[in-house]
Amino acid sequence: MATAKTQQYQGSLTKNLALQAAFRDPSSPFYLAPGTQGPASPEDIQEMTQEQSNSSLSFDQLLEQGRTKLAEAGFHRPSIWEQPVAWGDQDPFQHVNNVRYVRYFESSRIHWMVHLGQRLGGPSKAEALLKGKGISLIIKSLNINYRRPVTYPDTLLISHKPIQPELSPNSQQEGVKPPDPAVLLLTSSAFSVTQQAFVAHCSEALVWYDYERLRKCIPGKEYFDAVWEPYLRSSSFAPQNTKP
């Protein structure tokens, strides 16, 4: 009498033999032609299916799908930056050089700052932010996480949004300093229109800077309100603490 483990093994073996037969059967949807290789994981199957469904869409339709993906990820639609990939952005390895993404994210960040300035007081305020007049933002640090290679031709959709600093519940007991209210944390993502997938993520730290006094500062409440206002409408973001 077969044990439970023996029966389980026999059942698994039967399924594997049936799957192998399907790989060799040209009439099967699992058929693999000689010399070809199947997907490495179920995720690859989903990506292949998505690519097939996208092949019949126009560029404008793919562009709108990408904007929707970024909006679903919590980014503000008006601040989405459209970045065409130039042939010269590629390196000898035939994909966009990693250094290029720093400039891509910079262009998106400036685009985001323009919209921030518009909320603060219109075109004149936006110009002041970009030209370092009064209180503005300067980059302190950034870290990029690369997920997929990008090749020409393609267009990337990139956007920024503010995030709260992460603190452990016992941070005070552990002697961790509270977040610096003069530092603004942003996260950003780059979405490939051609691949219909996120290809890179970036975390950034910006500093509020008073160009008249030439030092970092804690801006007034109107600045923090303008930063968070678009994201409070449709998300669970909490406004950043403005107290020093």
C-alpha positions as CSV (number, residue, x, y, z in Angstrom):
1,M,0.0,0.0,0.0
2,A,1.5,3.3,-1.1
3,T,2.2,5.9,1.5
4,A,0.9,9.5,1.4
5,K,4.4,10.7,0.3
6,T,4.6,8.1,-2.4
7,Q,1.2,9.2,-3.8
8,Q,2.2,12.9,-3.7
9,Y,5.4,12.1,-5.6
10,Q,3.5,10.1,-8.2
11,G,1.0,12.9,-8.6
12,S,3.8,15.5,-9.0
13,L,5.6,13.2,-11.5
14,T,2.5,12.8,-13.6
15,K,1.9,16.6,-13.8
16,N,5.6,17.2,-14.8
17,L,5.4,14.5,-17.6
18,A,2.1,16.1,-18.8
19,L,3.8,19.6,-18.9
20,Q,6.8,18.3,-20.7
21,A,4.5,16.7,-23.3
22,A,2.7,20.0,-23.7
23,F,6.1,21.7,-24.3
24,R,6.8,19.3,-27.2
25,D,3.2,19.4,-28.7
26,P,3.0,22.1,-31.5
27,S,-0.8,22.4,-30.9
28,S,-0.3,23.2,-27.2
29,P,-0.2,26.8,-26.0
30,F,2.8,25.8,-23.9
31,Y,4.7,24.6,-27.0
32,L,8.4,25.5,-27.2
33,A,10.1,25.3,-30.6
34,P,13.5,23.6,-30.7
35,G,16.2,26.1,-29.7
36,T,13.9,28.4,-27.9
37,Q,13.6,29.0,-24.1
38,G,10.5,29.5,-22.0
39,P,9.8,32.0,-19.3
40,A,11.8,31.7,-16.1
41,S,8.9,32.6,-13.8
42,P,5.2,33.3,-13.8
43,E,6.0,37.0,-13.7
44,D,7.7,36.6,-17.1
45,I,4.6,35.1,-18.5
46,Q,2.5,38.1,-17.3
47,E,5.1,40.5,-18.8
48,M,5.0,38.7,-22.1
49,T,1.2,38.8,-22.2
50,Q,1.2,42.5,-21.3
51,E,3.7,43.2,-24.1
52,Q,1.5,41.3,-26.6
53,S,-1.6,43.4,-25.6
54,N,0.4,46.6,-25.8
55,S,1.7,45.9,-29.3
56,S,-1.6,47.0,-30.9
57,L,-1.8,50.3,-29.0
58,S,-0.7,53.7,-30.4
59,F,2.1,55.8,-28.8
60,D,-0.5,58.2,-27.3
61,Q,-2.4,55.3,-25.8
62,L,0.8,53.9,-24.3
63,L,1.6,57.3,-23.0
64,E,-1.7,57.6,-21.3
65,Q,-1.4,54.2,-19.8
66,G,1.9,55.2,-18.3
67,R,0.5,58.4,-16.8
68,T,-2.3,56.3,-15.3
69,K,0.3,54.0,-13.7
70,L,2.2,56.9,-12.2
71,A,-1.1,58.4,-10.9
72,E,-2.0,55.0,-9.3
73,A,1.4,55.1,-7.6
74,G,0.5,58.4,-5.9
75,F,2.1,60.9,-8.3
76,H,0.4,64.1,-9.3
77,R,-0.6,64.0,-13.0
78,P,0.3,67.6,-13.8
79,S,3.8,67.2,-12.5
80,I,4.6,64.2,-14.7
81,W,7.7,64.9,-16.8
82,E,8.0,63.5,-20.4
83,Q,11.6,62.6,-21.1
84,P,12.5,61.4,-24.7
85,V,15.5,59.1,-24.8
86,A,18.1,60.2,-27.3
87,W,20.3,57.7,-29.2
88,G,23.4,59.4,-27.7
89,D,22.1,58.6,-24.2
90,Q,23.2,55.0,-24.7
91,D,26.6,53.6,-23.8
92,P,28.7,50.8,-25.5
93,F,26.5,48.3,-23.7
94,Q,23.6,49.4,-25.9
95,H,21.4,50.8,-23.1
96,V,20.9,54.2,-21.5
97,N,24.0,54.9,-19.3
98,N,23.3,55.0,-15.6
99,V,24.7,58.5,-15.2
100,R,22.0,59.9,-17.6
101,Y,19.3,59.1,-15.1
102,V,20.7,61.8,-12.8
103,R,19.9,64.4,-15.4
104,Y,16.5,62.8,-16.2
105,F,15.5,63.0,-12.5
106,E,16.8,66.5,-12.3
107,S,14.6,67.6,-15.2
108,S,11.6,66.0,-13.5
109,R,12.5,67.7,-10.2
110,I,12.7,71.1,-11.8
111,H,9.3,70.5,-13.5
112,W,7.9,69.6,-10.1
113,M,9.4,72.8,-8.6
114,V,7.7,74.8,-11.3
115,H,4.3,73.4,-10.2
116,L,5.3,74.1,-6.6
117,G,6.0,77.7,-7.4
118,Q,2.7,78.0,-9.2
119,R,0.9,77.0,-6.1
120,L,3.0,79.4,-4.0
121,G,2.2,82.4,-6.0
122,G,2.1,81.9,-9.8
123,P,4.7,82.3,-12.5
124,S,6.8,84.9,-10.7
125,K,7.2,82.6,-7.7
126,A,8.0,79.7,-9.9
127,E,10.7,81.7,-11.6
128,A,12.1,82.8,-8.1
129,L,12.4,79.1,-7.1
130,L,14.3,78.2,-10.2
131,K,16.6,81.2,-10.1
132,G,17.4,81.1,-6.4
133,K,15.6,84.3,-5.3
134,G,14.4,84.3,-1.7
135,I,13.7,80.8,-0.3
136,S,14.2,77.9,-2.7
137,L,15.4,74.3,-2.7
138,I,18.8,72.8,-3.4
139,I,19.7,69.1,-3.8
140,K,21.5,67.5,-0.8
141,S,21.7,63.9,-1.9
142,L,20.1,61.3,-4.2
143,N,20.1,57.6,-4.6
144,I,18.9,55.7,-7.7
145,N,17.7,52.2,-7.8
146,Y,17.9,50.8,-11.4
147,R,15.3,48.1,-12.2
148,R,15.4,47.7,-16.0
149,P,17.7,48.7,-18.9
150,V,16.3,51.3,-21.3
151,T,17.2,51.5,-25.0
152,Y,16.6,53.9,-27.8
153,P,13.9,54.7,-29.0
154,D,11.8,55.2,-25.9
155,T,10.2,57.9,-23.8
156,L,10.3,57.9,-20.0
157,L,7.6,59.4,-17.8
158,I,9.1,60.7,-14.5
159,S,7.5,62.3,-11.5
160,H,8.3,63.4,-7.9
161,K,6.3,63.4,-4.7
162,P,7.1,64.3,-1.1
163,I,7.5,61.6,1.6
164,Q,7.7,61.5,5.3
165,P,11.0,60.5,7.0
166,E,10.8,57.0,8.5
167,L,11.4,56.7,12.3
168,S,11.2,53.7,14.5
169,P,8.8,53.8,17.5
170,N,11.8,53.8,19.8
171,S,13.8,56.4,18.0
172,Q,13.9,58.8,21.0
173,Q,15.1,56.0,23.3
174,E,17.7,55.0,20.8
175,G,19.1,58.5,20.7
176,V,18.1,59.1,17.1
177,K,17.9,62.8,16.2
178,P,14.5,64.1,15.0
179,P,14.1,64.9,11.3
180,D,15.6,68.2,10.2
181,P,12.6,70.4,9.3
182,A,14.9,72.2,6.8
183,V,15.2,69.0,4.7
184,L,12.5,67.9,2.3
185,L,12.4,64.3,1.2
186,L,11.2,63.3,-2.3
187,T,10.7,60.0,-4.1
188,S,10.5,59.7,-7.8
189,S,10.0,57.0,-10.4
190,A,10.8,56.6,-14.1
191,F,8.3,54.7,-16.3
192,S,9.2,53.4,-19.7
193,V,6.4,54.0,-22.3
194,T,7.8,51.3,-24.6
195,Q,8.2,48.6,-21.9
196,Q,5.1,49.8,-19.9
197,A,7.1,49.2,-16.7
198,F,9.0,51.1,-14.0
199,V,12.7,51.2,-14.9
200,A,14.2,53.2,-12.1
201,H,13.3,54.8,-8.7
202,C,15.1,57.7,-7.0
203,S,15.1,58.9,-3.4
204,E,16.2,62.5,-2.9
205,A,16.9,64.9,0.0
206,L,16.5,68.6,-0.7
207,V,17.3,71.5,1.6
208,W,15.2,74.7,2.0
209,Y,17.7,77.5,1.5
210,D,17.4,81.2,2.0
211,Y,19.5,82.8,-0.8
212,E,19.3,86.3,0.8
213,R,20.9,85.1,4.1
214,L,22.9,82.3,2.3
215,R,22.0,79.6,4.7
216,K,19.5,76.8,5.1
217,C,16.2,77.7,6.7
218,I,12.7,76.5,7.8
219,P,10.2,78.1,5.5
220,G,6.8,79.3,6.5
221,K,3.7,77.1,6.6
222,E,2.6,78.2,3.2
223,Y,5.6,76.4,1.7
224,F,4.8,73.1,3.4
225,D,1.1,73.5,2.5
226,A,2.0,74.0,-1.2
227,V,4.3,70.9,-1.1
228,W,1.7,68.6,0.2
229,E,-1.6,70.0,-1.1
230,P,-1.9,68.0,-4.4
231,Y,-1.2,64.7,-2.6
232,L,-3.6,65.2,0.3
233,R,-6.7,65.2,-1.9
234,S,-6.5,61.5,-3.0
235,S,-4.0,59.8,-0.6
236,S,-3.3,59.2,3.1
237,F,-0.2,61.4,3.1
238,A,0.2,63.4,6.3
239,P,1.6,66.9,6.1
240,Q,5.2,67.4,7.2
241,N,5.8,68.9,10.6
242,T,6.8,72.5,10.3
243,K,8.0,73.0,13.8
244,P,11.8,73.4,14.3
